[in-house]
Amino acid sequence: MARARISRPARSAMQQGQAKTKAWMLEFEPASALRPDNLMGWAGGGDTNRQVRLRFASQADAVAYCTKHGIAHDIATGHDRVVKPKSYADNFKWDRIA
C-alpha cells in the first residue's frame, strides 16, 4: 500500500519571496530503493509514484483526497518564518546591531 507525505514546500535558495509556498503538496514515499542499471550504471526503479506530486489549496483538501482514495498519509508541519519588514535606510542607522 502506498504511503504519502503531506507538507508545504520550502522556498528555493534563489527565491526571495513567498511564491509557491502557500499550497500543500502530496508526495508518495518510495516503495522500493533505487537500483543501478547494469549497462549504464544509472539509478532507476519501477516505482512511478515517486514522480507524482499533487498540489492542494489547503491541508484539509489533501487529507480528504487521501481519505477518499484510501492512501495512508503523514502530515509534516514546518514552522512559518516571520520576517520583520524594514527599509533600506535601516542598514545605515547609527544604532543598528552589526
C-alpha positions in Angstrom: 0.0 0.0 0.0 1.3 3.4 -0.9 2.1 5.9 1.8 2.1 9.7 1.2 3.5 12.7 2.9 1.6 16.0 3.0 3.7 19.1 3.5 4.2 22.7 2.4 7.1 23.1 0.1 10.1 25.2 1.2 11.4 28.2 -0.7 14.3 27.6 -3.1 17.7 29.1 -2.3 17.3 31.5 -5.2 13.9 32.8 -4.2 13.3 35.9 -2.2 9.5 35.9 -2.0 6.9 33.5 -0.8 5.8 32.3 -4.2 4.7 28.6 -4.4 4.9 28.1 -0.6 1.3 28.6 0.3 -0.1 25.4 -1.4 0.1 22.0 0.2 1.9 19.2 -1.6 1.2 15.5 -1.5 4.2 13.3 -2.4 4.4 9.5 -2.2 7.1 7.8 -0.3 9.4 5.5 -2.2 8.1 1.9 -2.3 11.5 0.4 -3.1 15.1 1.5 -3.2 16.7 2.7 -6.5 18.9 0.1 -8.1 21.7 0.7 -10.6 21.2 -0.2 -14.2 23.6 -3.0 -15.3 24.6 -1.4 -18.6 24.8 2.4 -17.9 25.0 2.4 -14.1 22.2 5.0 -13.7 19.9 4.7 -10.7 16.4 3.6 -11.6 13.4 1.6 -10.5 9.9 0.6 -11.4 8.2 2.9 -8.8 6.3 5.5 -10.8 4.6 7.0 -7.7 7.9 8.6 -6.9 7.3 11.1 -9.8 3.8 12.1 -8.6 3.4 15.4 -6.8 -0.1 16.8 -6.2 -0.8 20.4 -5.1 -3.8 21.3 -2.9 -5.1 24.7 -1.7 -5.3 23.6 1.9 -4.2 20.8 4.2 -7.8 19.7 4.6 -8.2 19.1 0.9 -5.1 16.9 0.8 -6.3 14.9 3.8 -9.7 14.5 2.2 -8.1 13.2 -1.1 -6.1 10.6 0.9 -9.1 9.5 2.8 -11.2 9.2 -0.3 -8.6 7.1 -2.1 -7.5 5.0 0.9 -4.0 6.4 1.0 -2.2 6.3 4.3 -0.6 9.7 5.0 1.7 11.6 7.3 1.5 15.3 7.8 4.8 17.2 8.0 4.3 20.5 9.7 7.0 23.1 9.4 7.3 26.5 11.0 6.4 29.7 9.3 9.2 32.2 9.2 8.2 35.6 10.4 10.2 38.4 8.8 10.1 41.9 10.2 9.9 44.3 7.3 12.4 47.1 7.3 13.6 49.7 4.9 16.9 50.0 3.1 17.8 53.1 5.2 17.7 50.8 8.3 21.0 49.3 7.1 22.8 52.7 7.8 21.3 53.6 11.2 23.9 54.6 13.8 22.5 52.4 16.5 22.0 49.2 14.4 23.3 45.9 15.6 26.1 44.7 13.2 
